[in-house]
Amino acid sequence: GCPFCPGGLEAPDPYDVRWFRNRWPAMHGDRCEVVLYTSQHDATFSSLGIDGALKVIELWTQRFTDLGARDDVDFVLIFENRGPEIGVTLHHPHGQIYAYPYLPTRSREILAQAQAHHTRTGRLLGSDLLRAEQADGSRIVISGTHWSAYVPYAARWPVEVHLAPHRDVPDLVALDDAERDDLATVYLDLLDRLDRYHRTEDDGPVALPYIAAWHQAPVRQGRDVSRLHLQVVSVLRSPGTLKYLAGSESGVGGWVNDARPEAIAARLRSLGG
C-alpha cells in the first residue's frame, strides 16, 4: 500500500495534513521534510478546496517559521514536484521542504539582483516586475483581490506562471488572513487552468506535470529587498512531448521557448470560469 495513506508507514493515524522528515533526504540530517496535502490518495492540490488549501498554507507557514528559527538554516524552500515526467514515483499528493545551511545559487542570484535594483531605485525589484505586468496586461492570467498570476515576459519553460501578492511581503509568514484566503482561491484557480492547458475538444484534461517553488526571503539577510512569489513551471510542450534542455539551453544558458509568453497567458485566461 501507499506509505502516505492513513495506516501507512508515514501516516499511521488519520490526518488532514501532516509533515514528517524524509527518510531518504537529499541533504544530511533533518533538513528535508515531506508535506502530505490530504489523506485522499487520488486527490491533487487543485482538488483540495479552499479549506484544504488553507490547511496546507498554514502548515507551510509554520514549518517555514520553525525551520527559519534554527541557527544552522539560511534558506527554506517549499516546493512540489508533480508527475512522473518530473521523476515522481509516489503519486499521493504531497510536497517537500528543504532547509539549506547556505543560500542556493539561484536564490543568491535573485537576491543580488534585488539588492542592486534597490540600490539604484530605492524600490523592490519584485514589486516593479509585478506593476509592469499589471500595466501591460497581456501576460496577466488571473487578477485576484490580493494576488495576481502572470506569465513572465522572459518565460523559459513551455508553461511558466508566477503568482505574486499585491502587497510587498518577504515570506508566507508576513501574509495576513485575507491574503492567505485569496492565495488559496487564486492558486486553486491557477492549478485548475494548468490541468486544462493541453486539453482539446476531443479529449479531457491532461494532468500537467509541474514544479511549484516558493521564492521567499533568506532567513537572515536581504529581507528588506526580497519579495514573496511562487513559480510554477512545466516541462510538457504538448501531450506526450517533453522539453529537453539541448544545445542552446544546456550549452550556454540561452533559453528558447516554443510559444510567446503572451500566447501562453491568453490560453490560460481562456480556461477560466
Buried (B, 14 or more C-beta within 10 A) or exposed (E): EBEBBBEBEBBEEEEBBBBEEBEEBEEEEEBBBBBBBBBBBEBBBBBBEEEBBBBBBEBBBEBBEEBBEBEEBBBBBBBBBBBEBBEBEEBBBBBBBBBBBEBBEEBBEBBEEBBEBBEEEEEBBBBBBBEEBBEEEBBBBBEBEBBBBBBBBEBBBBBBBBBBBBBBBBBBBBBEEEBBBBBBBBBBBBBBBBBBBBBEEEEEEBBBBBBBBBBBBBBEBBBEBBBBBBBBBBBBBEEEEEBEEEEEBEEEEEEEBEBBBBEBBBBBBEBEE
